[in-house]
Amino acid sequence: MNQTRQVTIDALMEHFANDVMDVDEFERRVDVAHSATSGDELKELLRDLPGGGDLPVLASAAGTVPAPVPQYTVTSAAHVKDSQFVVACLRGEVRNGRWRPARKNIAVAVMGGVELDLREAIFPPGVTEIQVFTMWGGVEIIVPPGMNVESQGIALMGGFEYMADSSIHPDPHAPTLRVTGIALMAGVEVAVRETGETARDARRRRRLERRDQRRRLRSG
């Protein structure tokens, strides 16, 4: 029953992240899920949502919850460039959607901004490098859940931050993103977000996940 409850709450979180319901309705349904005493009550919480009550796989034949589907795509090395540049000077540059990062990507932002959204990107096998230089500007790198990230940048009168998602454990078989570089009076941010999730949505999701974890510990 506890596994079924958790899978149902995970499904509600996914719908909430996709803007299917507002935060008040999400919290109401999570409260009902915690107090539910049967599987039918839990299924009822999902019946009017996309996919209906059969959306989550509530339990496998062995009684365990299947692992989540990876949110990244890997292609063969032959289809990937060795290097590429993304430069923003007094303007902004964005890479998002179904794009192919090179093995080595150099991002330069001078009095401008670069956004590299890797959530739907097609990665080369192994390590993908992003070398950053920014001055009086900013570089934002968004990665999908489960990706292995190495961040080793230097900030002078600025910030070089990797915002890991403590609720998601990296997949050892996932590609690795290695971020290095220098930020001079500028900022570099590497953030983990689910597909379609805004920065505000991600903060809200993590806050609700922490609250749900505290509830489980208290009831445990």
N, C-alpha and C positions, 0 to 999 in steps of 0.2 A: 504493500500500500504506500509506503514512504517513497519508493522509487516512482510509482505512478504519480504521486503528488508532485515530485520534483520535476518530472518530465512535463507535466501539465503547466507548472509555473514557468518552466523554460519556454514552452510554446507561447504562453501569454507574454513573456518578455520579448519574444521575437515579433509578435504582432504589435506590441507597443513600440518597438524600435522602428517598425515600418509604418507608424502613424495610423494604425487601424483603430486605435482607441486613445483617449486622452489619459493623463496621469491619474485623475480621480477614479475613472472606471478601471484602470489597471490595478490600482491599489485595492479597490473594492473586491475585484475578482481574486486577487492574491490572498486577501483576508479570508474569503470564502473557501479557497483551496486549502488553506491551513486548517480550517475547521471541518472540512469535509470528512465524512466517515465511510464513503463508498466510492467505487470507481465510477458509478453512474453520475454521482454529484460532480465529480471532476470533469467528466465528458460534457456535462451540461454547460460548463463554463466556456467551452470551445464551440458549442453547436452553432451559434450564430456568427462565427468568425469564418474567414476564408478557409476552405478545406473542411469545415464542420468538425464534429466531434472526433473524426478519425484522423485529424491532422498529425498528431504525434504518434510515434510507435511507443505505446505505453510500456511494453515489456517484450523482450525476446523470449524464445522458447526456454532459454536457460535462466530466465528471470533477471537479466541484466539489461541496462539501457545501452543501445548502440552508440558508438562514438560519433561525434558530429562530422558532417561532410567537410573536408578541407575547403577553404575559401581562397585558394590560389591555384594557378595553372602553370605548369612547367612545359617548355618545349625543348626540342633538341638544340644542341649547340650550333648546328649548321644554320639555324634560322635567326641567329642573334648577332648583332654588330659587336665588334670589339670595344668601341667607345663612341660616346656622343656627348654634345654640349647642350646645356640649357642656360641661356644668359638673359638676365633682366637688368637693364640699366634705365633708371627713371621710368620704369613701367612694370607690368606684371607678366609672368609667363606661367602657364598651367599645362600640365600633362595629366590626363585622366582618361577614364574609360578603358577600352580594350587596346592598350598600347604595349609596345615591346621595349623595355629598358635594355640598354646594352650591358655587357659585362662590367664596363667601367663607365660611370656617368659623372660628368663634371657639371656642377650647378654653381653659377656665379650670379650673385644679386648685389648690385651697387645702387643704393638709393632706390631700390625696387624690391619686388617680391617674386619668389619662385614657389609654386606648389606642385609637388609630385605625389599624385594619388595612385598608390600601387594596389588598391583593393581589387581591381579587375584586370591588372596587368598580366602579361604572359612572360614568365621569368625564364632565364637560362638555367640549366642545372648547376648546382653548386652555389658559389658565392656571387652575389651581385654587389658591386661597389658603387657608392655615391660619395664623391669627394666634393666638399662644399667650401666655397669662399664667399662670405657676405660682409659688406661694410655699409652701415647706415641702411640696412635693409633687413630682409628676413627670408628664411627658407622653411617651408613646412613639408614634412614627409609623412604620408598616411599609409600605414601598413595593415594588411588583413590579420585577423586573429590566427594564432598558431605559427606565425612566421618567426624564425630565429633572427634576432636583431643584435648586432654589435655596434655600439656607439662610443667613439673614442675622440670626440672633438675637443677643441680648445676655444674658450671664450674669453675675450679681453673687453671689459666694460660692456658685457653682453651676456647671453645665455646660450648654452648648448644642452638641450634637455631631451631625454628619452622617457616618454610617459608610458611605461609598461602597464599592461592590464593584468593585475594580480589574480583575477578570476579565471584567466585563460592560460593554460600551460602550453608552452611551445611544442610543436610537433617535431620530434627528432628527424623525421624524414622530409621536413619542409625545406625549401631553399633558405639560404642565409643572406641577410642584408647587412652589409658592413658600411657604416656611415662614419666618415672622418672629415676633418677640415678645420677651418678657423672662422670664428665670428668676431668681427671688430665693431664694437658699438652696435651690435646687431643681435638677432636671435635665430637659432635653429631649433626646431621642434620635431621630434619623431613621435607620432601618436598612433595607438592601436584603435581602429574603429571597424565595426561591422559594415557590410555593404549598405549604402544608402544612409548611414548614420551620420548626423552632424556632430560637431564638437559638444554642443549642448545635450544632444541625445545621449552621447557616450558618458558624459558626466552624470546624467540622471540615471542611466542604466547601472553604472558602477555604484552609485549611492543606494539604489534599490537592492542591488545584489548584496551589498554589505549589510543592509538592514535585514534582508532575508537570512543571511548567514548568522547574524546575531540571534534571530528568532529560533533557528534550528539548534544553535548551541544551548539556548535557554531551555528548549523543550526536550533536548536530547537526553 
